[in-house]
Amino acid sequence: MTTQAPNQITDPDVYKTLLESTKAIPWKIDWATMQFAYIGPQIEKLLGWNTDSWVSAEDWIARMHPDDRAVVPNYCIAQSKAGHDHEADYRALTKSGGYIWIRDVVHVVRDAEGEVTALIGFMFDISERKKTEEEVLRLQKELEHLSYKDGLTDLPNRRMFDSVIELEWLNAKRYRHPLSLILMDIDFFKQYNDHYGHLQGDACLKQVAQVLGQAVTRSRDLIARFGGEEFVIVLPETDAVAARTIAERCQHLIQQANIPHQQSQVANILTISLGVNTIIPSQKDDLFAFIEKTDQQLYQAKQNGRNLII
């Protein structure tokens, strides 16, 4: 006799009802034929196209902004062939002729032999999020015109950081998104200046700024000079795991730069210490306390021997 666990859902119709009651639009494509096996009816409310009109991946590609069509499909196909789950942002054409920003979150289904058999995913309307990104970009450009740049490194300066972190804090609190912060300090930079001279010290800061700029790629990510030999990266909508990965990338890029530092007590090349912090802010949380905690983690990395991430 088979017993059913309490509250366990076994009726496929119930699953279907649950999927079709969400704002996210579920879909499935058969890999062999590239035909849609299913797409949620929510698609018609969002884009205007009825479910019967989504026959194959060609329909998905055709209803994409031309600029995105040149990049997104190739990226998704490559990731799918490799068996990698992935995400893609693009502008989808509505039946009325407009465009809506979509984020596709894709799961690759493989058989026992590891062969790709299907793609399953969810489409999310991220138009409001994109408006926020555009507002941040507008703010950044406006602040640049107001000389919110560091004169030495050409990076955004502390004033720029203060403005952006305040805006991203409010967005994270409003939308319940994670916000991450990385504070970095060049190890034994006073000794570097004393040994190589202040002109070389300035050149070193410029080089470090250029190298660290390679660690972030998204338009909303902000890297700024925090003061002296300290740098900061603001990472909106970034969880702790992703923030740690970016911190490790910063550390690796600085090591790859191979900047000599004969007076360092941890290596014969320049190194950095980093503090990393992530939060989904609530009404009771305080921005200053969040920055202060990140600074304390940087201090701890320096106290524990430097060239560390904490």
Secondary structure, DSSP 8 states (H G I E B T S, - for coil): -----TT----HHHHHHHHHTSSSEEEEEETTTTEEEEE-THHHHHHS--GGG--BHHHHHHTB-HHHHTTHHHHHHHHHHTT--EEEEEEEE-TTS-EEEEEEEEEEEE-TTS-EEEEEEEEEE-HHHHHHHHHHHHHHHHHHHTT-B-TTT-SB-HHHHHHHHHHHHHHHHHHT--EEEEEEEETTHHHHHHHH-HHHHHHHHHHHHHHHGGG--STT-EEEEEETTEEEEEEET--HHHHHHHHHHHHHHHHHHT-B-TT-SS-SB--EEEEEEEE---TT--HHHHHHHHHHHHHHHHHTTSS-B-
